[in-house]
Structure formats: structure tokens, C-alpha cells
Amino acid sequence: MDIASRVAKYEERGFTRGRAEINVLMEAAAFAIFRDFPEAFVLFGGATLVLFYDSVRHSADLDLLSRGAQVPPRQEIAASLERELMPIGRIMELGALALEIDNSDTRLGRIFVSTDTGQRLFRVDLSRLGSAIESEIEDHRVDGDAGISAVIKSATKELLLLQKAEAFLLRRAVKARDAYDIYLLKGLGTTLSTNLRAHLHDTVLANEIDSSTISSRIDRVDVKLCVLELKQILPPDVYEVLEDAGFEPLRNAVKELYEEWL
């Protein structure tokens, strides 16, 4: 599939042209990283939902969990990205893309991908292995040019649901996007297995989270927060349906997820 067709695929799902182009660049970034460092990472987070589960929520983060103690040098990862993304950026008439390595925080680092005018398009976040479980990692074979392929290892939708459930409870501030992703995953029929529910139960106990705390965080997914966060990252037709319902479907999905702890 050529670049124009790949961009059109995302536009048909409701993404703007600019965000569709970012999605294609993120596809290419994931392909390059898993081609060149096939056993080093697991893909998770919102971008995984966009790339493999037809999410229409814009995500500008390509989240990667390292799978071992030995992490590829950031400079090598950036070089891999540069080789893959530069030709695509020129085809999209974005100019010469710029890559910036940021080591300022306590994680493994971030790599920002920007246009030659300084507009940041997306970032690659490198993190230590968190709640990834080997049985909950799946392979996506992706074909590239000249017969070259890569196997992208990502969290299953069940593990993504666990990660979103933990994020909803543990973030300092409640995020409406977490509630939306839980709503999306529940809509796909995703449930937590006995093993994953046990992981979530351990998280609840370890952080001394009681039912009133969970209820309070769900209540914070109100109209004001959802309008502020979701209006700018969802296609209008998807957003307007949720807005007309007062975003109650999001709260209901989250309540169902935590039902046994409420």
C-alpha cells in the first residue's frame, strides 16, 4: 500500500489529513523499531489502539516498554527512525523531519519527531517493563518495501484494558482519554481474565484504593472534563454522539470495569 492510500485509510476512519499523516509516520516508526530491534520492546498505549484496533482517538505517543535489562542505545533507535521516516516525510511534503532525543526525565528517554519548522508530530516514549505479561503479548506481521517484513509485538487488548484500568486509578489527575479507551475496549468485547483481574486487584490493594475513591474518580469524568479533553482528539461525529449522551457511556463502561470494587 502506498503512502497516499495509507493516509486515506485513516482519513476514512475520521482522522484529519494532518493526523492521518502522523498515524502513517507512527506506523513506519513502529515498523522500523521492531525490524531493527525485534526483541527489545512491546508496543502499548493509545497508539496501539489506533494502529491495530481501529481507535479513532488521536494519540501522538508511540509507547514502548523494554523487555529486558539491555535497552538499545537511544542514538541507534533515532538513527533507525531517521532512515525510515525521512523518505516518507518528503513524500508528504513535510520537509526534512527532525529527531530530538530527550533524556531529561527518569524514564529511558523520549525521541521527538518534528517537521523542519519545529512542529512536533509525535514522540516515542521508552519505558521500563511494567505490567506486561508474556502471555498477553501478540505478534502483528507487517510487510514493508522490497519484501522486508517486521513483527510488531504489542499488548493484547486485554492487557491494554488492564493498563488503562491501572492508569485511570493511579494518575495524579483523572484523564477522560483513559475513560474513552476503556469504553472503546469494552465495546470490542474486551474483558479481564481471572489472572488480569488478580493483577488489578493487587493494584487496588497495594495503593489502598477504596470504593469511594473509585466512585469519585469516575464522577470526575464529567461534561466539563470530557469537552476539554475529547473534543480536540475525536472525530466530530464520534464526539457529538458522546456529548449528546452527556458522556454517560464512558462513565458506565468504567463503572462496569470496576464493578467488584464498588
C-alpha positions as CSV (number, residue, x, y, z in Angstrom):
1,M,0.0,0.0,0.0
2,D,1.5,3.4,-1.0
3,I,1.7,6.4,1.3
4,A,-1.4,8.1,-0.2
5,S,-3.5,5.0,0.3
6,R,-2.3,4.6,3.9
7,V,-3.2,8.2,4.7
8,A,-6.6,7.8,3.0
9,K,-7.2,4.7,5.1
10,Y,-7.0,6.8,8.3
11,E,-9.0,9.7,6.8
12,E,-11.8,7.3,6.1
13,R,-11.9,6.5,9.8
14,G,-12.4,10.2,10.6
15,F,-8.9,11.5,11.2
16,T,-8.0,14.8,9.7
17,R,-5.4,14.8,6.9
18,G,-2.7,16.0,9.3
19,R,-3.4,13.4,11.9
20,A,-3.8,10.7,9.3
21,E,-0.2,11.5,8.1
22,I,1.0,11.3,11.7
23,N,-0.6,7.9,12.0
24,V,1.3,6.7,8.9
25,L,4.5,8.1,10.3
26,M,3.9,6.3,13.6
27,E,3.2,3.0,11.7
28,A,6.5,3.4,9.9
29,A,8.3,4.2,13.2
30,A,6.9,1.1,14.8
31,F,7.9,-1.0,11.8
32,A,11.5,0.4,11.8
33,I,12.0,-0.2,15.5
34,F,10.7,-3.8,15.5
35,R,12.5,-4.6,12.3
36,D,15.8,-3.4,13.7
37,F,15.3,-4.3,17.4
38,P,12.9,-7.3,17.1
39,E,13.0,-8.5,20.8
40,A,13.7,-5.2,22.6
41,F,10.2,-3.8,23.1
42,V,6.5,-4.2,23.5
43,L,4.1,-1.6,22.0
44,F,1.3,-0.5,24.2
45,G,-0.9,2.6,24.9
46,G,-3.2,4.6,22.7
47,A,-1.2,4.3,19.5
48,T,-1.6,0.5,19.7
49,L,-5.4,1.0,19.8
50,V,-5.1,3.3,16.7
51,L,-2.8,1.0,14.7
52,F,-4.4,-2.4,15.5
53,Y,-7.9,-1.9,17.0
54,D,-9.4,0.9,14.8
55,S,-9.5,3.5,17.6
56,V,-10.3,7.0,16.2
57,R,-8.9,8.8,19.3
58,H,-5.8,10.8,18.2
59,S,-2.6,9.7,20.0
60,A,0.7,11.4,19.5
61,D,2.7,9.0,21.7
62,L,4.3,5.7,20.5
63,D,4.7,4.0,23.8
64,L,7.3,1.2,24.1
65,L,8.1,-1.0,27.1
66,S,11.6,-2.5,27.2
67,R,11.5,-6.3,27.5
68,G,14.9,-6.8,29.1
69,A,17.7,-5.2,31.0
70,Q,19.7,-4.4,27.9
71,V,18.0,-1.5,26.0
72,P,19.2,-0.4,22.6
73,P,21.0,2.9,22.7
74,R,18.7,5.8,22.0
75,Q,21.0,7.1,19.3
76,E,20.6,3.8,17.5
77,I,16.9,3.9,17.8
78,A,16.9,7.5,16.5
79,A,19.1,6.5,13.6
80,S,16.7,3.7,12.7
81,L,13.7,6.1,12.8
82,E,15.6,8.7,10.7
83,R,16.3,6.2,7.9
84,E,12.7,5.1,7.8
85,L,10.8,8.4,8.3
86,M,12.8,10.8,6.2
87,P,11.7,9.5,2.8
88,I,8.1,9.4,4.0
89,G,8.3,12.9,5.3
90,R,9.5,14.1,1.9
91,I,6.6,12.3,0.1
92,M,4.2,14.0,2.5
93,E,5.9,17.3,1.7
94,L,6.7,17.8,5.4
95,G,10.3,18.7,4.6
96,A,13.3,17.2,6.4
97,L,12.0,15.7,9.6
98,A,13.9,16.4,12.7
99,L,14.5,14.0,15.6
100,E,15.4,15.1,19.1
101,I,16.4,12.8,21.9
102,D,15.2,14.0,25.3
103,N,16.9,12.4,28.4
104,S,15.5,14.9,30.9
105,D,13.2,12.7,32.8
106,T,13.6,9.5,34.8
107,R,12.4,7.1,32.1
108,L,14.5,5.6,29.5
109,G,14.1,8.6,27.3
110,R,11.9,10.1,24.6
111,I,12.5,10.8,21.0
112,F,10.5,13.7,19.4
113,V,9.7,13.7,15.7
114,S,9.1,17.2,14.3
115,T,8.9,19.0,11.0
116,D,11.7,21.1,9.8
117,T,9.8,24.2,11.0
118,G,9.7,22.8,14.6
119,Q,6.2,21.5,14.7
120,R,6.2,18.3,16.9
121,L,4.3,15.5,15.2
122,F,4.7,12.7,17.7
123,R,7.1,11.2,20.2
124,V,8.5,7.8,21.0
125,D,8.4,7.1,24.8
126,L,10.8,4.4,26.1
127,S,9.9,2.9,29.4
128,R,10.9,0.0,31.6
129,L,8.8,-3.2,31.5
130,G,5.7,-2.5,33.6
131,S,2.7,-4.8,33.9
132,A,3.4,-6.6,30.6
133,I,2.7,-10.3,30.8
134,E,4.4,-12.6,28.2
135,S,1.1,-14.5,27.6
136,E,-0.6,-11.2,26.9
137,I,1.8,-10.1,24.1
138,E,0.7,-10.7,20.5
139,D,2.5,-10.5,17.1
140,H,1.5,-8.4,14.2
141,R,3.4,-9.2,11.0
142,V,3.8,-6.0,8.9
143,D,5.2,-6.1,5.3
144,G,7.5,-3.3,4.2
145,D,9.2,-2.4,1.0
146,A,11.4,-4.8,-1.0
147,G,9.9,-7.8,0.7
148,I,11.2,-6.8,4.1
149,S,8.8,-7.5,7.0
150,A,8.8,-6.9,10.7
151,V,6.8,-8.5,13.6
152,I,5.5,-5.8,15.9
153,K,4.9,-7.1,19.4
154,S,2.1,-5.4,21.2
155,A,0.0,-5.8,24.3
156,T,-3.2,-7.7,23.7
157,K,-6.4,-5.7,24.0
158,E,-7.0,-7.5,27.4
159,L,-3.6,-6.3,28.7
160,L,-4.4,-2.8,27.3
161,L,-7.6,-2.8,29.3
162,L,-5.6,-3.7,32.5
163,Q,-3.1,-0.9,31.8
164,K,-5.9,1.6,31.2
165,A,-7.7,0.4,34.3
166,E,-4.5,1.0,36.4
167,A,-3.8,4.3,34.7
168,F,-7.3,5.6,35.5
169,L,-6.8,4.8,39.2
170,L,-3.2,5.9,39.6
171,R,-2.7,9.0,37.5
172,R,-2.5,12.2,39.6
173,A,-5.3,13.7,37.6
174,V,-8.2,11.8,36.0
175,K,-7.9,11.6,32.2
176,A,-11.0,11.5,30.1
177,R,-9.0,9.7,27.4
178,D,-8.4,6.8,29.7
179,A,-12.2,6.5,30.2
180,Y,-12.7,6.7,26.4
181,D,-10.2,4.0,25.8
182,I,-11.9,1.8,28.4
183,Y,-15.2,2.5,26.7
184,L,-13.6,1.5,23.3
185,L,-12.1,-1.7,24.6
186,K,-15.3,-2.7,26.4
187,G,-17.2,-2.0,23.2
188,L,-14.8,-4.5,21.4
189,G,-16.0,-7.1,23.9
190,T,-12.7,-7.0,25.9
191,T,-12.8,-8.4,29.4
192,L,-10.2,-9.1,32.1
193,S,-9.2,-12.7,32.6
194,T,-9.0,-14.1,36.1
195,N,-5.3,-13.6,36.0
196,L,-5.5,-10.0,34.9
197,R,-8.3,-9.2,37.4
198,A,-6.0,-10.5,40.1
199,H,-3.3,-8.0,38.9
200,L,-5.9,-5.2,39.1
201,H,-7.0,-6.4,42.5
202,D,-3.4,-6.3,43.7
203,T,-3.0,-2.7,42.3
204,V,-6.2,-1.7,44.2
205,L,-5.0,-3.2,47.5
206,A,-1.4,-2.0,47.2
207,N,-2.5,1.5,46.7
208,E,-5.2,1.3,49.3
209,I,-7.9,2.4,46.8
210,D,-11.4,2.1,48.3
211,S,-14.8,2.2,46.6
212,S,-15.4,5.8,47.4
213,T,-12.1,6.8,45.7
214,I,-13.0,4.8,42.6
215,S,-16.5,6.4,42.5
216,S,-15.0,9.9,43.0
217,R,-12.7,9.4,40.1
218,I,-15.5,8.1,37.9
219,D,-17.6,11.2,38.8
220,R,-14.7,13.4,37.6
221,V,-15.3,12.2,34.1
222,D,-17.9,14.9,33.8
223,V,-19.1,17.0,30.8
224,K,-16.5,19.7,31.5
225,L,-13.5,17.4,31.5
226,C,-14.7,15.4,28.5
227,V,-15.3,18.5,26.4
228,L,-11.9,19.9,27.4
229,E,-10.0,16.7,26.5
230,L,-12.0,14.8,24.0
231,K,-13.4,17.4,21.6
232,Q,-10.0,18.0,20.2
233,I,-8.9,14.4,19.8
234,L,-12.1,12.6,18.5
235,P,-13.8,12.9,15.1
236,P,-16.8,15.2,15.3
237,D,-19.4,12.5,14.6
238,V,-18.0,10.2,17.3
239,Y,-17.6,13.1,19.8
240,E,-21.1,14.5,19.2
241,V,-22.8,11.2,20.0
242,L,-21.0,11.0,23.3
243,E,-21.6,14.7,24.1
244,D,-25.4,14.3,23.4
245,A,-25.4,11.5,25.9
246,G,-23.6,13.6,28.5
247,F,-20.7,11.2,28.2
248,E,-22.6,8.7,30.3
249,P,-21.5,5.8,28.1
250,L,-17.9,6.5,29.2
251,R,-18.8,6.5,32.9
252,N,-20.9,3.4,32.5
253,A,-18.0,1.5,30.9
254,V,-15.7,2.5,33.7
255,K,-18.2,1.5,36.4
256,E,-18.7,-1.9,34.8
257,L,-14.9,-2.4,34.8
258,Y,-14.6,-1.7,38.5
259,E,-17.9,-3.3,39.5
260,E,-16.5,-5.7,42.0
261,W,-14.6,-3.0,43.8
262,L,-17.5,-0.5,44.0
